[in-house]
Amino acid sequence: MAELRSAIFWVLCPKQSLHCYSILAGAFGGKVGERKFGQIALPATITEVQSIADSFKNSVTLTEESFSRQAIESKFKNHNILHLATHAEFNTGAPENSFIIFGNGDKIRLNEITNWQIPNLDLIVLSACQTGVGKLGDGVEILGFGYQVQKAGAKNAIASLWKVDDAGTQALMTAFYSALKKGDVTISEALHKAQISQIRSKTYGHPNYWSAFFAIGNGL
């Protein structure tokens, strides 16, 4: 069975030249069929961040055990794009029940996001797996991450509405960064181009792979 992921992108980024992008990327990883810290392994996340590193020279990647909360928090002030390819859980009720998990098992909870002072970050990509969710309620949980990141310094958000395939998300992210690398596009334009590439793909053309992603906030 294919692993399932959902994603949230948090965005503050006008059209920029390629040299402006300095990326910090982390991958949950694991082997196909295994479980880590109670979560399904996401092997495609390794390929995902490696693709980013291959495309952008000013990038730092952290995978599996090296992808810890401390490592991310100690480095993100030196970058303007933060890419987290991992699991996240959006649970109705108290905000402490919704969290992002790192490759070594660390977590950051919804109500802790505002502790991140990130005015330097033009873009945060949470390319994450949404597991153990019975229902999304009124949407407060999934939009709450975007709201908390806005309070911490970012301005806009792109979120996904449902679980998406691990490998399909990796393909979408690769197309997204490929479009971004070409320059003269906004983040939302790059996302749109990536979605179009998925539509034309024989493997990932089904709307389930790409149509979950949407933009919220100002300046998009």
Secondary structure, DSSP 8 states (H G I E B T S, - for coil): ---EEEEEEEE---S--GGG--EEEEE-B--TT-EETTEE-BTHHHHHHHHHHHH-SSEEEEEGGG--HHHHHHHGGG-SEEEEEEEEE--SSSGGG-EEE-TTS-EEEGGGGGG---TT-SEEEEEEEE-S-S--TTSHHHHHHHHHHHHHT--EEEEESS-EEHHHHHHHHHHHHHHHHT-S--HHHHHHHHHHHHHT-TTT-SGGGTTTEEEEES--
